[in-house]
Amino acid sequence: MVRRVRGRVRVPGTAAELIRRKRDGALLSDKAISDLVAGIVDGSVSDAQVAAFAMAVYFRGMTRAECASLTRAMTRSGAVLDWADVDGPVLDKHSTGGVGDKVSLILAPVVAACGGVVPMISGRGLGHTGGTLDKLSSIPGYDVAPDLTRFRAAVRDAGCAIVGQTADLAPADRRLYAIRDVTATVDSIPLITASILSKKLAAGLNALVIDVKVGSGAFATSLEAAIDLTESLLAVARGAGLRTSALLTDMSQVLGHHVGNAVEVREAIGVLTGRRRDVRLHTVTAALASELLVLGGLARDGVEAAAAVERALTSGAAAERFAKMIAALGGPHDLLECPDRHLVRAPIELAVAPDVAGVITRVDARSLGLLVVELGGGRRRVEDPIDPAVGLTGVRAVGEAVDRDRPIAVVHARSVTDAEAAAKRLREAVTVGDEPSAGGTSPVLRRMAM
């Protein structure tokens, strides 16, 4: 069932005047914000004006009331889903974006295997961070933009479905999201808050957990900035009546071992099938999934939830849900058994040794994300195509030894020239020293809740 929100009749006004008011620091009324959002949807507000509005908000900010108003308007810009016909709590997770973050690919089937219903509305890559939809688009046939009928059928069949915003769901955010990506306005707390929550509220959730990344590979590079963003998200979610908690997690290095699109799908499949488990990736995934199980009433506490997550992974139940989701949305039925048959590989693979042997003491995760963008694995313009094959594999973590036999990572590229340029940037992004550093600390930094 879909509940459609009736649009309001707008009094003619100029987007330029609204942009000027925000540029000059004035507060915007609910009506002004509603009119702007309606113009973003119907096209009467141009790309240039959308970009100018985003830049004005980036520099001037928004009050919590303005941010809540923007969130409500973007939620109402399309359909709002109703999941009254499914068994189980409707749950979801959102990440603010990281490098090598393939948590959603693992978490959604895990939570579904534990009794949750996960209609996950995800996005494409923003700036230096990879997007879940770009990863899933590397799977042949997988429909990242199904109509609502197919989306709902996939959720009922598999218990989870990860898709993008359809034409019906939060269309204002879809357009604003794409323009933010290419206008250096991604890291604005009000815009991030409205973008995340409008999609989640339109998905008709019962509960949400948010993964707020902190560190060099995150939009919030400091703990203080991450806390500000988290407080904004929790406050607006509270006002909308959505049960929400948040985990602040470390993004000072790659999450997992691979960065790219097809390569991250391979890594996620490895986790689901028990072939390989990275400790940091598992810790973050299990913590977020456990939060959701408790929020949704599927576990009494964190201990019971963690045990359920472990059973879902080790029993193969989560892998089964993932396989059902892929097949339900048009992907190959044997992806888990034969990933190399379906996931493309780049023609050039270059193992990158350090200039000097030693131990990794620091990683500039943002630079690694940008490196993958330069290889073709991300976008610099809205219309840029994504190369699913390129990226990095076997990325070493802080505290690991590197030398000629233990490379920093393997570059996957389309040409030798691209691979060599990426190797140079990779060496510059990683600091190698003589002394081991604390690479084994928990990547979960803090829990925050309403």
Secondary structure by P-SEA (a helix, b strand, c coil): cbbbbbbcccccccaaaaaaaaaacccccaaaaaaaaaaaaaccccaaaaaaaaaaaaaccccaaaaaaaaaaaaacbbbbbccccccccccccccccccccccccaaaaaaaacccccccccccccccccaaaaaaacccccccccaaaaaaaaaaccbbbbccccccaaaaaaaaaaaacccccccaaaaaaaaaaaaaaacccbbbbbcccccccccccaaaaaaaaaaaaaaaaaacccbbbbbccccccccccccaaaaaaaaaaaaacccccaaaaaaaaaaaaaaaaaacccccaaaaaaaaaaaaaaaaaaaaaaaaaaaacccccccccccccbbbbcbbbbbbccccccccccaaaaaaaaaaaacccccccccccccccccccccccccccccccccbbbbcccaaaaaaaaaaaaaaccccccccccccccccccccc
